[in-house]
Amino acid sequence: MKRRRNSVTVSVDVDIDELVEELTDEEIIDLAERVGHSGPRGEVQRAIIMLRQGRVDDGIALLEREFFPTWKSKAACETAYQLAMGRVSA
């Protein structure tokens, strides 16, 4: 007899503004440190300020650059920028 697989789909709506308002600055910084961020706390503090000012995209972009950089070096980033701007051929 063939086993039947059951699945469940769950959808959750999260209001980022409510989430940010509930966390203190220290809690957000502690979370950042737990994921392995050992650099200056200044970038995280700047992101918190941006989020609280309603600049959600800017705050997220700052955190992504700090924790999940696309390029491993400044030179690689500059090359990608030049390619994107059409100043260098591939």
PyMOL commands that place a pseudoatom at each C-alpha (Angstrom):
pseudoatom trace, name=CA, resn=MET, resi=1, chain=A, elem=C, hetatm=0, pos=[0.000, 0.000, 0.000]
pseudoatom trace, name=CA, resn=LYS, resi=2, chain=A, elem=C, hetatm=0, pos=[1.401, 3.371, -1.021]
pseudoatom trace, name=CA, resn=ARG, resi=3, chain=A, elem=C, hetatm=0, pos=[1.826, 5.971, 1.735]
pseudoatom trace, name=CA, resn=ARG, resi=4, chain=A, elem=C, hetatm=0, pos=[0.138, 9.261, 1.160]
pseudoatom trace, name=CA, resn=ARG, resi=5, chain=A, elem=C, hetatm=0, pos=[2.144, 12.392, 1.977]
pseudoatom trace, name=CA, resn=ASN, resi=6, chain=A, elem=C, hetatm=0, pos=[0.378, 15.217, 3.705]
pseudoatom trace, name=CA, resn=SER, resi=7, chain=A, elem=C, hetatm=0, pos=[1.618, 18.759, 3.494]
pseudoatom trace, name=CA, resn=VAL, resi=8, chain=A, elem=C, hetatm=0, pos=[0.692, 21.997, 5.143]
pseudoatom trace, name=CA, resn=THR, resi=9, chain=A, elem=C, hetatm=0, pos=[1.339, 25.498, 3.839]
pseudoatom trace, name=CA, resn=VAL, resi=10, chain=A, elem=C, hetatm=0, pos=[1.612, 28.345, 6.315]
pseudoatom trace, name=CA, resn=SER, resi=11, chain=A, elem=C, hetatm=0, pos=[1.657, 32.022, 5.389]
pseudoatom trace, name=CA, resn=VAL, resi=12, chain=A, elem=C, hetatm=0, pos=[2.736, 34.687, 7.868]
pseudoatom trace, name=CA, resn=ASP, resi=13, chain=A, elem=C, hetatm=0, pos=[2.499, 38.447, 7.418]
pseudoatom trace, name=CA, resn=VAL, resi=14, chain=A, elem=C, hetatm=0, pos=[5.089, 40.414, 9.371]
pseudoatom trace, name=CA, resn=ASP, resi=15, chain=A, elem=C, hetatm=0, pos=[4.960, 44.166, 9.696]
pseudoatom trace, name=CA, resn=ILE, resi=16, chain=A, elem=C, hetatm=0, pos=[8.624, 45.207, 9.813]
pseudoatom trace, name=CA, resn=ASP, resi=17, chain=A, elem=C, hetatm=0, pos=[7.719, 48.473, 11.546]
pseudoatom trace, name=CA, resn=GLU, resi=18, chain=A, elem=C, hetatm=0, pos=[6.078, 46.619, 14.438]
pseudoatom trace, name=CA, resn=LEU, resi=19, chain=A, elem=C, hetatm=0, pos=[9.030, 44.254, 14.690]
pseudoatom trace, name=CA, resn=VAL, resi=20, chain=A, elem=C, hetatm=0, pos=[11.555, 47.075, 14.816]
pseudoatom trace, name=CA, resn=GLU, resi=21, chain=A, elem=C, hetatm=0, pos=[9.536, 48.991, 17.387]
pseudoatom trace, name=CA, resn=GLU, resi=22, chain=A, elem=C, hetatm=0, pos=[9.404, 45.954, 19.681]
pseudoatom trace, name=CA, resn=LEU, resi=23, chain=A, elem=C, hetatm=0, pos=[13.172, 45.366, 19.695]
pseudoatom trace, name=CA, resn=THR, resi=24, chain=A, elem=C, hetatm=0, pos=[15.538, 47.570, 21.636]
pseudoatom trace, name=CA, resn=ASP, resi=25, chain=A, elem=C, hetatm=0, pos=[18.789, 48.783, 20.097]
pseudoatom trace, name=CA, resn=GLU, resi=26, chain=A, elem=C, hetatm=0, pos=[20.716, 46.391, 22.357]
pseudoatom trace, name=CA, resn=GLU, resi=27, chain=A, elem=C, hetatm=0, pos=[18.579, 43.412, 21.280]
pseudoatom trace, name=CA, resn=ILE, resi=28, chain=A, elem=C, hetatm=0, pos=[19.205, 44.145, 17.607]
pseudoatom trace, name=CA, resn=ILE, resi=29, chain=A, elem=C, hetatm=0, pos=[22.940, 44.565, 18.193]
pseudoatom trace, name=CA, resn=ASP, resi=30, chain=A, elem=C, hetatm=0, pos=[23.043, 41.337, 20.236]
pseudoatom trace, name=CA, resn=LEU, resi=31, chain=A, elem=C, hetatm=0, pos=[21.304, 39.494, 17.388]
pseudoatom trace, name=CA, resn=ALA, resi=32, chain=A, elem=C, hetatm=0, pos=[23.861, 40.859, 14.950]
pseudoatom trace, name=CA, resn=GLU, resi=33, chain=A, elem=C, hetatm=0, pos=[26.730, 39.704, 17.164]
pseudoatom trace, name=CA, resn=ARG, resi=34, chain=A, elem=C, hetatm=0, pos=[25.211, 36.218, 17.486]
pseudoatom trace, name=CA, resn=VAL, resi=35, chain=A, elem=C, hetatm=0, pos=[25.313, 35.701, 13.730]
pseudoatom trace, name=CA, resn=GLY, resi=36, chain=A, elem=C, hetatm=0, pos=[29.040, 36.324, 13.769]
pseudoatom trace, name=CA, resn=HIS, resi=37, chain=A, elem=C, hetatm=0, pos=[29.399, 40.030, 13.150]
pseudoatom trace, name=CA, resn=SER, resi=38, chain=A, elem=C, hetatm=0, pos=[32.577, 41.051, 14.895]
pseudoatom trace, name=CA, resn=GLY, resi=39, chain=A, elem=C, hetatm=0, pos=[33.080, 44.446, 13.306]
pseudoatom trace, name=CA, resn=PRO, resi=40, chain=A, elem=C, hetatm=0, pos=[32.141, 47.856, 14.597]
pseudoatom trace, name=CA, resn=ARG, resi=41, chain=A, elem=C, hetatm=0, pos=[28.684, 48.307, 16.014]
pseudoatom trace, name=CA, resn=GLY, resi=42, chain=A, elem=C, hetatm=0, pos=[28.347, 51.617, 14.192]
pseudoatom trace, name=CA, resn=GLU, resi=43, chain=A, elem=C, hetatm=0, pos=[26.924, 50.123, 11.004]
pseudoatom trace, name=CA, resn=VAL, resi=44, chain=A, elem=C, hetatm=0, pos=[24.284, 48.246, 12.956]
pseudoatom trace, name=CA, resn=GLN, resi=45, chain=A, elem=C, hetatm=0, pos=[23.398, 51.369, 14.901]
pseudoatom trace, name=CA, resn=ARG, resi=46, chain=A, elem=C, hetatm=0, pos=[23.110, 53.355, 11.641]
pseudoatom trace, name=CA, resn=ALA, resi=47, chain=A, elem=C, hetatm=0, pos=[20.796, 50.672, 10.234]
pseudoatom trace, name=CA, resn=ILE, resi=48, chain=A, elem=C, hetatm=0, pos=[18.623, 50.818, 13.356]
pseudoatom trace, name=CA, resn=ILE, resi=49, chain=A, elem=C, hetatm=0, pos=[18.285, 54.590, 12.965]
pseudoatom trace, name=CA, resn=MET, resi=50, chain=A, elem=C, hetatm=0, pos=[17.335, 54.189, 9.292]
pseudoatom trace, name=CA, resn=LEU, resi=51, chain=A, elem=C, hetatm=0, pos=[14.719, 51.555, 10.121]
pseudoatom trace, name=CA, resn=ARG, resi=52, chain=A, elem=C, hetatm=0, pos=[13.208, 53.686, 12.858]
pseudoatom trace, name=CA, resn=GLN, resi=53, chain=A, elem=C, hetatm=0, pos=[13.049, 56.656, 10.482]
pseudoatom trace, name=CA, resn=GLY, resi=54, chain=A, elem=C, hetatm=0, pos=[11.039, 54.529, 8.064]
pseudoatom trace, name=CA, resn=ARG, resi=55, chain=A, elem=C, hetatm=0, pos=[13.953, 54.133, 5.658]
pseudoatom trace, name=CA, resn=VAL, resi=56, chain=A, elem=C, hetatm=0, pos=[13.497, 50.363, 5.610]
pseudoatom trace, name=CA, resn=ASP, resi=57, chain=A, elem=C, hetatm=0, pos=[15.171, 49.745, 2.233]
pseudoatom trace, name=CA, resn=ASP, resi=58, chain=A, elem=C, hetatm=0, pos=[18.234, 51.787, 3.245]
pseudoatom trace, name=CA, resn=GLY, resi=59, chain=A, elem=C, hetatm=0, pos=[18.525, 50.007, 6.595]
pseudoatom trace, name=CA, resn=ILE, resi=60, chain=A, elem=C, hetatm=0, pos=[18.237, 46.570, 5.023]
pseudoatom trace, name=CA, resn=ALA, resi=61, chain=A, elem=C, hetatm=0, pos=[20.749, 47.481, 2.307]
pseudoatom trace, name=CA, resn=LEU, resi=62, chain=A, elem=C, hetatm=0, pos=[23.239, 48.648, 4.934]
pseudoatom trace, name=CA, resn=LEU, resi=63, chain=A, elem=C, hetatm=0, pos=[22.878, 45.399, 6.898]
pseudoatom trace, name=CA, resn=GLU, resi=64, chain=A, elem=C, hetatm=0, pos=[23.147, 43.286, 3.742]
pseudoatom trace, name=CA, resn=ARG, resi=65, chain=A, elem=C, hetatm=0, pos=[26.358, 45.065, 2.737]
pseudoatom trace, name=CA, resn=GLU, resi=66, chain=A, elem=C, hetatm=0, pos=[27.779, 44.538, 6.217]
pseudoatom trace, name=CA, resn=PHE, resi=67, chain=A, elem=C, hetatm=0, pos=[26.768, 40.899, 6.769]
pseudoatom trace, name=CA, resn=PHE, resi=68, chain=A, elem=C, hetatm=0, pos=[26.294, 39.427, 3.286]
pseudoatom trace, name=CA, resn=PRO, resi=69, chain=A, elem=C, hetatm=0, pos=[28.590, 41.305, 0.895]
pseudoatom trace, name=CA, resn=THR, resi=70, chain=A, elem=C, hetatm=0, pos=[28.266, 40.406, -2.781]
pseudoatom trace, name=CA, resn=TRP, resi=71, chain=A, elem=C, hetatm=0, pos=[31.927, 41.092, -3.512]
pseudoatom trace, name=CA, resn=LYS, resi=72, chain=A, elem=C, hetatm=0, pos=[34.926, 39.961, -1.501]
pseudoatom trace, name=CA, resn=SER, resi=73, chain=A, elem=C, hetatm=0, pos=[37.103, 42.937, -2.408]
pseudoatom trace, name=CA, resn=LYS, resi=74, chain=A, elem=C, hetatm=0, pos=[36.805, 46.605, -3.270]
pseudoatom trace, name=CA, resn=ALA, resi=75, chain=A, elem=C, hetatm=0, pos=[38.388, 45.932, -6.680]
pseudoatom trace, name=CA, resn=ALA, resi=76, chain=A, elem=C, hetatm=0, pos=[35.751, 43.303, -7.558]
pseudoatom trace, name=CA, resn=CYS, resi=77, chain=A, elem=C, hetatm=0, pos=[33.009, 45.717, -6.517]
pseudoatom trace, name=CA, resn=GLU, resi=78, chain=A, elem=C, hetatm=0, pos=[34.476, 48.537, -8.614]
pseudoatom trace, name=CA, resn=THR, resi=79, chain=A, elem=C, hetatm=0, pos=[34.786, 46.235, -11.648]
pseudoatom trace, name=CA, resn=ALA, resi=80, chain=A, elem=C, hetatm=0, pos=[31.136, 45.178, -11.309]
pseudoatom trace, name=CA, resn=TYR, resi=81, chain=A, elem=C, hetatm=0, pos=[30.121, 48.842, -10.993]
pseudoatom trace, name=CA, resn=GLN, resi=82, chain=A, elem=C, hetatm=0, pos=[32.053, 49.780, -14.132]
pseudoatom trace, name=CA, resn=LEU, resi=83, chain=A, elem=C, hetatm=0, pos=[30.419, 46.906, -16.023]
pseudoatom trace, name=CA, resn=ALA, resi=84, chain=A, elem=C, hetatm=0, pos=[26.970, 47.954, -14.815]
pseudoatom trace, name=CA, resn=MET, resi=85, chain=A, elem=C, hetatm=0, pos=[27.586, 51.536, -15.865]
pseudoatom trace, name=CA, resn=GLY, resi=86, chain=A, elem=C, hetatm=0, pos=[28.757, 50.391, -19.304]
pseudoatom trace, name=CA, resn=ARG, resi=87, chain=A, elem=C, hetatm=0, pos=[32.228, 51.844, -18.847]
pseudoatom trace, name=CA, resn=VAL, resi=88, chain=A, elem=C, hetatm=0, pos=[34.064, 48.536, -19.266]
pseudoatom trace, name=CA, resn=SER, resi=89, chain=A, elem=C, hetatm=0, pos=[33.343, 45.729, -21.712]
pseudoatom trace, name=CA, resn=ALA, resi=90, chain=A, elem=C, hetatm=0, pos=[32.948, 42.186, -20.369]
for i in range(1, 90): cmd.bond("trace and resi %d" % i, "trace and resi %d" % (i + 1))
show_as sticks, trace
zoom trace
